[in-house]
Amino acid sequence: MIEALADELDKGEAEAIALALELGADQVLIDERRGRRIAARLNLRYTGILGILVEAKNRGLISEVKPLLDALIDQAGFWVAAPLYSSVLQIVDEEKNKPPQD
């Protein structure tokens, strides 16, 4: 399975998908678009690091997403499109300059 997936994916993504299938996992952690497409094609649910951060905040495991997200970007070179960055912060109620509530 890994060899078949390795033709389309990086080795780590191929191994993650193969392991998820082998274990019958509920979902697989994948951030790359190509890996997500293949996971979906194989009927695997997926999430990425942003989804993990949102879920961690929702469960009370972390108090804020923004500092961790900023560290991923600044220190680990993680790339996030500006609209997605804003959307994630809005989802967890951390966006700056929130419109006034009526």
ChimeraX commands (.cxc) that place a marker at each C-alpha (Angstrom):
marker #1 position 0.00,0.00,0.00 radius 0.5
marker #1 position 2.77,2.44,0.93 radius 0.5
marker #1 position 4.52,1.85,-2.38 radius 0.5
marker #1 position 1.32,2.58,-4.33 radius 0.5
marker #1 position 0.69,5.76,-2.35 radius 0.5
marker #1 position 4.34,6.82,-2.55 radius 0.5
marker #1 position 3.92,7.38,-6.29 radius 0.5
marker #1 position 1.52,10.22,-5.49 radius 0.5
marker #1 position 2.60,11.41,-2.02 radius 0.5
marker #1 position 5.60,12.11,0.15 radius 0.5
marker #1 position 6.71,9.07,2.14 radius 0.5
marker #1 position 5.40,10.42,5.46 radius 0.5
marker #1 position 1.94,11.11,4.07 radius 0.5
marker #1 position 1.84,7.72,2.36 radius 0.5
marker #1 position 2.77,6.01,5.63 radius 0.5
marker #1 position 0.19,8.01,7.61 radius 0.5
marker #1 position -2.60,7.05,5.21 radius 0.5
marker #1 position -1.51,3.41,5.05 radius 0.5
marker #1 position -1.37,3.20,8.85 radius 0.5
marker #1 position -4.78,4.86,9.21 radius 0.5
marker #1 position -6.26,2.31,6.82 radius 0.5
marker #1 position -4.50,-0.59,8.56 radius 0.5
marker #1 position -5.71,0.50,12.01 radius 0.5
marker #1 position -9.19,1.48,10.86 radius 0.5
marker #1 position -8.56,4.96,12.29 radius 0.5
marker #1 position -11.39,7.46,12.60 radius 0.5
marker #1 position -9.33,10.06,10.78 radius 0.5
marker #1 position -5.83,10.92,9.67 radius 0.5
marker #1 position -3.79,14.07,10.29 radius 0.5
marker #1 position -2.73,15.54,6.95 radius 0.5
marker #1 position -2.13,19.16,5.99 radius 0.5
marker #1 position -1.14,18.85,2.34 radius 0.5
marker #1 position -3.89,19.19,-0.27 radius 0.5
marker #1 position -2.75,16.20,-2.33 radius 0.5
marker #1 position -2.74,13.95,0.74 radius 0.5
marker #1 position -6.22,15.12,1.69 radius 0.5
marker #1 position -7.55,14.33,-1.79 radius 0.5
marker #1 position -6.15,10.83,-1.63 radius 0.5
marker #1 position -7.42,10.28,1.92 radius 0.5
marker #1 position -10.89,11.34,0.79 radius 0.5
marker #1 position -10.66,9.05,-2.24 radius 0.5
marker #1 position -9.93,6.20,0.19 radius 0.5
marker #1 position -12.91,7.21,2.37 radius 0.5
marker #1 position -10.69,8.42,5.20 radius 0.5
marker #1 position -11.73,11.46,7.20 radius 0.5
marker #1 position -8.91,13.90,7.72 radius 0.5
marker #1 position -7.97,16.97,9.69 radius 0.5
marker #1 position -4.94,19.20,9.75 radius 0.5
marker #1 position -2.96,20.98,12.41 radius 0.5
marker #1 position -5.39,23.91,12.31 radius 0.5
marker #1 position -8.28,21.55,13.01 radius 0.5
marker #1 position -6.33,20.06,15.91 radius 0.5
marker #1 position -5.72,23.53,17.38 radius 0.5
marker #1 position -9.40,24.47,17.05 radius 0.5
marker #1 position -10.47,21.21,18.69 radius 0.5
marker #1 position -7.92,21.63,21.49 radius 0.5
marker #1 position -9.32,25.08,22.29 radius 0.5
marker #1 position -12.91,23.83,22.11 radius 0.5
marker #1 position -12.05,21.08,24.60 radius 0.5
marker #1 position -10.28,23.49,26.94 radius 0.5
marker #1 position -6.87,21.90,26.41 radius 0.5
marker #1 position -5.36,25.21,25.33 radius 0.5
marker #1 position -6.49,28.73,26.16 radius 0.5
marker #1 position -5.51,30.41,22.88 radius 0.5
marker #1 position -4.89,29.31,19.30 radius 0.5
marker #1 position -3.27,32.49,17.97 radius 0.5
marker #1 position 0.08,32.26,19.80 radius 0.5
marker #1 position 0.50,28.64,18.73 radius 0.5
marker #1 position -0.52,29.39,15.16 radius 0.5
marker #1 position 1.88,32.33,15.03 radius 0.5
marker #1 position 4.69,30.13,16.38 radius 0.5
marker #1 position 4.00,27.51,13.70 radius 0.5
marker #1 position 4.25,30.20,11.05 radius 0.5
marker #1 position 7.23,32.10,12.47 radius 0.5
marker #1 position 9.32,29.26,13.89 radius 0.5
marker #1 position 8.37,26.19,11.87 radius 0.5
marker #1 position 7.73,27.81,8.50 radius 0.5
marker #1 position 4.13,26.58,8.40 radius 0.5
marker #1 position 2.26,28.36,5.61 radius 0.5
marker #1 position -1.33,29.50,6.08 radius 0.5
marker #1 position -3.26,31.63,3.60 radius 0.5
marker #1 position -4.39,34.92,5.14 radius 0.5
marker #1 position -8.12,34.19,4.71 radius 0.5
marker #1 position -7.72,30.79,6.41 radius 0.5
marker #1 position -5.70,32.35,9.24 radius 0.5
marker #1 position -8.48,34.89,9.84 radius 0.5
marker #1 position -11.16,32.22,9.56 radius 0.5
marker #1 position -9.50,30.00,12.17 radius 0.5
marker #1 position -9.20,32.90,14.60 radius 0.5
marker #1 position -12.83,33.80,14.00 radius 0.5
marker #1 position -13.94,30.21,14.66 radius 0.5
marker #1 position -12.18,30.25,18.05 radius 0.5
marker #1 position -13.34,33.79,18.81 radius 0.5
marker #1 position -9.84,35.30,18.79 radius 0.5
marker #1 position -10.01,37.57,15.77 radius 0.5
marker #1 position -8.87,41.16,16.21 radius 0.5
marker #1 position -11.15,44.11,15.60 radius 0.5
marker #1 position -14.33,42.15,16.07 radius 0.5
marker #1 position -17.40,44.05,14.92 radius 0.5
marker #1 position -19.46,45.42,17.81 radius 0.5
marker #1 position -22.14,43.08,19.11 radius 0.5
marker #1 position -25.72,44.31,18.92 radius 0.5
marker link #1:1,2 radius 0.2
marker link #1:2,3 radius 0.2
marker link #1:3,4 radius 0.2
marker link #1:4,5 radius 0.2
marker link #1:5,6 radius 0.2
marker link #1:6,7 radius 0.2
marker link #1:7,8 radius 0.2
marker link #1:8,9 radius 0.2
marker link #1:9,10 radius 0.2
marker link #1:10,11 radius 0.2
marker link #1:11,12 radius 0.2
marker link #1:12,13 radius 0.2
marker link #1:13,14 radius 0.2
marker link #1:14,15 radius 0.2
marker link #1:15,16 radius 0.2
marker link #1:16,17 radius 0.2
marker link #1:17,18 radius 0.2
marker link #1:18,19 radius 0.2
marker link #1:19,20 radius 0.2
marker link #1:20,21 radius 0.2
marker link #1:21,22 radius 0.2
marker link #1:22,23 radius 0.2
marker link #1:23,24 radius 0.2
marker link #1:24,25 radius 0.2
marker link #1:25,26 radius 0.2
marker link #1:26,27 radius 0.2
marker link #1:27,28 radius 0.2
marker link #1:28,29 radius 0.2
marker link #1:29,30 radius 0.2
marker link #1:30,31 radius 0.2
marker link #1:31,32 radius 0.2
marker link #1:32,33 radius 0.2
marker link #1:33,34 radius 0.2
marker link #1:34,35 radius 0.2
marker link #1:35,36 radius 0.2
marker link #1:36,37 radius 0.2
marker link #1:37,38 radius 0.2
marker link #1:38,39 radius 0.2
marker link #1:39,40 radius 0.2
marker link #1:40,41 radius 0.2
marker link #1:41,42 radius 0.2
marker link #1:42,43 radius 0.2
marker link #1:43,44 radius 0.2
marker link #1:44,45 radius 0.2
marker link #1:45,46 radius 0.2
marker link #1:46,47 radius 0.2
marker link #1:47,48 radius 0.2
marker link #1:48,49 radius 0.2
marker link #1:49,50 radius 0.2
marker link #1:50,51 radius 0.2
marker link #1:51,52 radius 0.2
marker link #1:52,53 radius 0.2
marker link #1:53,54 radius 0.2
marker link #1:54,55 radius 0.2
marker link #1:55,56 radius 0.2
marker link #1:56,57 radius 0.2
marker link #1:57,58 radius 0.2
marker link #1:58,59 radius 0.2
marker link #1:59,60 radius 0.2
marker link #1:60,61 radius 0.2
marker link #1:61,62 radius 0.2
marker link #1:62,63 radius 0.2
marker link #1:63,64 radius 0.2
marker link #1:64,65 radius 0.2
marker link #1:65,66 radius 0.2
marker link #1:66,67 radius 0.2
marker link #1:67,68 radius 0.2
marker link #1:68,69 radius 0.2
marker link #1:69,70 radius 0.2
marker link #1:70,71 radius 0.2
marker link #1:71,72 radius 0.2
marker link #1:72,73 radius 0.2
marker link #1:73,74 radius 0.2
marker link #1:74,75 radius 0.2
marker link #1:75,76 radius 0.2
marker link #1:76,77 radius 0.2
marker link #1:77,78 radius 0.2
marker link #1:78,79 radius 0.2
marker link #1:79,80 radius 0.2
marker link #1:80,81 radius 0.2
marker link #1:81,82 radius 0.2
marker link #1:82,83 radius 0.2
marker link #1:83,84 radius 0.2
marker link #1:84,85 radius 0.2
marker link #1:85,86 radius 0.2
marker link #1:86,87 radius 0.2
marker link #1:87,88 radius 0.2
marker link #1:88,89 radius 0.2
marker link #1:89,90 radius 0.2
marker link #1:90,91 radius 0.2
marker link #1:91,92 radius 0.2
marker link #1:92,93 radius 0.2
marker link #1:93,94 radius 0.2
marker link #1:94,95 radius 0.2
marker link #1:95,96 radius 0.2
marker link #1:96,97 radius 0.2
marker link #1:97,98 radius 0.2
marker link #1:98,99 radius 0.2
marker link #1:99,100 radius 0.2
marker link #1:100,101 radius 0.2
marker link #1:101,102 radius 0.2
view
